[in-house]
Amino acid sequence: DTAVSQTPKYLVTQMGNDKSIKCEQNLGHDTMYWYKQDSKKFLKIMFSYNNKELIINETVPNRFSPKSPDKAHLNLHINSLELGDSAVYFCASSQATSSRGELFFGEGSRLTVL
Amino acid sequence: GDSVTQMEGPVTLSEEAFLTINCTYTATGYPSLFWYVQYPGEGLQLLLKATKADDKGSNKGFEATYRKETTSFHLEKGSVQVSDSAVYFCALTGFQKLVFGTGTRLLVSP
């Protein structure tokens, strides 16, 4: 069983569209994250949720809205997609909010905006 | 704020060569330090970690020692393999999150 799974793995869409990426973890972790990785492999945190509550929001445009229906799921919805949103989006989870423990990453969702 | 600086890549080596990837950090307090590896088309996975000064993390032949006096956590391996080709990320525990370096690509040729 995949510990952290994301869908879809690939997403190609037009500018202006709205899209969602889903993430689920079966590790029983309390904290989940969304990271964005650009074309140069730079990895930047976007959001973090602990037990369904938002704890980190790193100056991400309002077009990005995370939703955590329960502590095993953290979805990312993006409105009015722009060319600069093209990236690989990684979901991750960890046992503790302070990240003293290991982060477990999904395989990534590659978003291409045309 | 907390930050991690890694050497620019790519690092290109022949099989069985010695590897060093430099990592230095800036942090308040005493963070834990990590190396993550990303193989092509995959997510990041933890390679090794160290939680306090002078600790040595090791895994799969890779090692890194937490050096508080030089604020460094350099990754080393005595003999690299083609299968080690990947992007390596140094990271530290910031406030409620991991802070990653920019990643260093390693290319190992036969």
Interface residues (C-beta under 8 A of the other chain):
Chain A: V4 Y33 K40 K41 F42 L43 K44 I45 S48 I55 I56 F90 A92 T97 S98 S99 R100 E102 L103 F105 G106 E107 G108
Chain B: S32 F34 Y36 Q38 G41 E42 G43 L44 Q45 L46 K49 T51 V87 F89 T93 G94 F95 Q96 K97 L98 F100 T102 G103 R105
